[in-house]
Amino acid sequence: MSISNVRLYARPGCHLCEVVEELLEELLGELQLADGHKAEAAASFERVLIVYPNRRLALEGLKAAKAAP
């Protein structure tokens, strides 16, 4: 299971589009983590946490991505 390239075309200023984009980033992190790409997963979760600093799922994903192998 992997995603090589996903593009989301959002209208500027569309709040719903921004929310969906961040949730897709979180999903991408989950998929990268499942594939064993911990560095990429950590980067995805960190991008989510910039916008949503205390998002539980992103925090848990980041913790799992940074855990020892």
Residue frames relative to the residue before (quaternion, step in Angstrom):
aa qw qx qy qz dx dy dz
M 1.0000 0.0000 0.0000 0.0000 0.00 0.00 0.00
S 0.2731 0.7584 -0.5604 0.1905 3.58 -0.67 1.06
I 0.2425 -0.7211 0.6279 0.1641 3.50 -1.32 0.40
S 0.2545 -0.7945 0.5310 0.1483 3.56 -0.65 1.04
N 0.8003 -0.1186 0.1084 0.5777 3.59 0.89 -0.83
V 0.0070 0.7841 -0.6187 0.0488 3.55 -0.65 1.14
R 0.0863 -0.7844 0.6129 0.0413 3.55 -0.90 0.93
L 0.1236 -0.7651 0.6290 0.0610 3.51 -0.98 0.88
Y 0.1860 -0.7830 0.5866 0.0905 3.54 -0.67 1.11
A 0.0034 -0.8207 0.5676 -0.0655 3.54 -0.35 1.27
R 0.4755 -0.6328 0.5251 0.3126 3.51 -1.20 0.58
P 0.5187 -0.6301 0.4673 0.3401 3.60 -0.94 0.76
G 0.8120 0.2472 -0.2016 0.4887 3.57 -0.91 0.94
C 0.5236 0.6235 -0.4175 0.4034 3.59 1.25 0.02
H 0.3444 -0.7747 0.4941 0.1926 3.58 -0.33 1.26
L 0.6461 0.5238 -0.3255 0.4496 3.59 0.91 -0.86
C 0.6318 0.5301 -0.3287 0.4602 3.58 1.01 -0.79
E 0.6477 0.5159 -0.3163 0.4629 3.59 0.99 -0.80
V 0.6437 0.5154 -0.3182 0.4677 3.60 0.98 -0.83
V 0.6615 0.5010 -0.3054 0.4671 3.57 0.89 -0.93
E 0.6343 0.5387 -0.3296 0.4458 3.58 0.96 -0.83
E 0.6756 0.4791 -0.2981 0.4744 3.60 0.94 -0.82
L 0.6456 0.5061 -0.3279 0.4685 3.60 1.01 -0.74
L 0.6302 0.5123 -0.3345 0.4780 3.59 1.05 -0.68
E 0.6126 0.5373 -0.3424 0.4677 3.58 1.06 -0.69
E 0.6448 0.5084 -0.3113 0.4784 3.57 1.02 -0.79
L 0.6409 0.5098 -0.3141 0.4802 3.58 1.00 -0.80
L 0.6183 0.5365 -0.3369 0.4652 3.57 1.01 -0.78
G 0.6379 0.5261 -0.3197 0.4628 3.58 0.98 -0.83
E 0.6437 0.5173 -0.3191 0.4650 3.58 0.99 -0.82
L 0.6690 0.4935 -0.2988 0.4685 3.58 0.95 -0.87
Q 0.6427 0.5130 -0.3216 0.4694 3.58 0.99 -0.82
L 0.6403 0.5195 -0.3181 0.4679 3.57 1.00 -0.81
A 0.6526 0.5103 -0.3090 0.4671 3.59 0.96 -0.84
D 0.6876 0.4640 -0.2721 0.4878 3.59 1.12 -0.65
G 0.5492 -0.6446 0.3797 0.3724 3.58 1.29 -0.08
H 0.5130 0.6221 -0.4217 0.4148 3.59 1.27 0.27
K 0.1084 -0.8670 0.4840 0.0478 3.56 0.49 1.23
A 0.6494 0.5218 -0.3358 0.4396 3.62 0.93 -0.79
E 0.6723 0.4799 -0.2950 0.4804 3.58 0.94 -0.89
A 0.6303 0.5306 -0.3314 0.4598 3.58 1.02 -0.78
A 0.6421 0.5224 -0.3220 0.4595 3.58 0.94 -0.88
A 0.6490 0.5133 -0.3184 0.4625 3.59 0.97 -0.83
S 0.6428 0.5186 -0.3236 0.4617 3.60 0.99 -0.79
F 0.6755 0.4815 -0.2975 0.4725 3.58 0.89 -0.91
E 0.6313 0.5277 -0.3396 0.4556 3.61 1.01 -0.71
R 0.6311 0.5211 -0.3394 0.4637 3.61 1.03 -0.71
V 0.6300 0.5131 -0.3345 0.4774 3.61 1.04 -0.72
L 0.6935 0.5037 -0.2795 0.4327 3.57 0.90 -0.94
I 0.5280 0.5994 -0.4211 0.4296 3.60 1.21 -0.27
V 0.7342 0.4012 -0.2172 0.5029 3.57 0.97 -0.90
Y 0.7827 0.1587 -0.0574 0.5991 3.58 1.02 -0.89
P 0.2181 -0.8611 0.4415 0.1264 3.60 0.39 1.25
N 0.7988 0.2790 -0.1538 0.5103 3.63 0.94 -0.69
R 0.2899 0.7699 -0.5232 0.2224 3.59 1.14 0.53
R 0.4692 -0.7373 0.4208 0.2433 3.54 -0.51 1.29
L 0.6961 0.4795 -0.2956 0.4452 3.60 0.78 -0.96
A 0.6508 0.4958 -0.3171 0.4797 3.58 1.02 -0.72
L 0.6373 0.5184 -0.3292 0.4656 3.60 1.01 -0.74
E 0.6648 0.4903 -0.3001 0.4771 3.58 0.96 -0.85
G 0.6452 0.5185 -0.3160 0.4638 3.57 1.01 -0.78
L 0.6472 0.5082 -0.3158 0.4724 3.57 0.98 -0.83
K 0.6338 0.5276 -0.3236 0.4639 3.57 0.98 -0.82
A 0.6710 0.4857 -0.2940 0.4768 3.59 0.95 -0.87
A 0.6593 0.5159 -0.3123 0.4491 3.59 0.99 -0.79
K 0.7275 0.4150 -0.2401 0.4908 3.58 1.08 -0.69
A 0.4663 0.6750 -0.4472 0.3562 3.59 1.29 -0.04
A 0.6029 -0.5633 0.4238 0.3735 3.54 -1.20 0.58
P 0.5770 -0.6307 0.3966 0.3346 3.61 -1.02 0.76
